[in-house]
C-alpha cells in the first residue's frame, strides 16, 4: 500500500479531531516509528509502500479514539532525548523543556550541583538535567512506585546514575539532604479547569499527577516551598512549573514563605508558566 495514500487517510480521518497541522504531525510521527522514514523520504520517494498496513490501521484507530500517540508507541521525545512513558506517567510537554533550559542556564556548569526533582514521573526533568549537567548529583522523588519504575528504566537507557526516592511529599516533614536546585512540576490543574482538558489527556494520563482541589490549588507548591526553604543550600534555587492562571498567587505564596527573590516567567505561548526563587 502506498504510504502517500495512508497520509491522505490520516489527514481525512483525524482532521475532525485535531487540526490539520496536528494530524500531519501525528502521521509523520507514525512514519518514523513504523517505517523509519521522514517527510523528506516521502517527498523524494512518493512511491514508497508499506508492508504493514494492519499496524497503520491499528494506530489510526487508536488515534481516532484520541489515545496519545506517545502511549501507542510507549515513548516520547524531550529535550532531544527519548523517554519511555505509560499510563502512570505524564507525557512531557514543550513548556517543561523551557523550564529545563532555564535551570541549565541558571546553575554553574563546572562544579557539582545537587538537584532534587519532586514528582518526577517519567524522569524527564531530572534525567535531562543529569545528562546536560554531568557533574550534577540528581535525586528523583515520586509517590508512585510505577512512575519510579519507569524513571529507572529511562535512567538506564540514558546511561545516567541518579538516586530514587518513593515518598508522598505532602506527608514529608523534611528532605533527605541539602540541595542546590529543587525543581517540581506538581499537579496544578483545578477541578474547575477540567472542561479545558482534551480527551486524550483526561482519558489516558494519570489524574493524580494532573489535578488538585479547587479549595487549595497551591497545596503542593506550598509544601514543597516550605521544605525547600529549609533545605536549599546558600545561593540555592527553587524552580516550578505552574498553573498559567495562578502566576500572581504563586509569587505571593513564595514571598510569604520567605523567598526574597522570585522571577515569574512566561512560556513561548505567553502564558505564566514557571518560577525561579531564591532565599
Order of alpha helices (4+ residues) and beta strands (2+ residues): alpha-alpha-alpha-alpha-alpha-beta-beta-alpha-beta-alpha-beta-alpha-beta-beta-beta-alpha-beta-alpha-beta-alpha-beta-beta
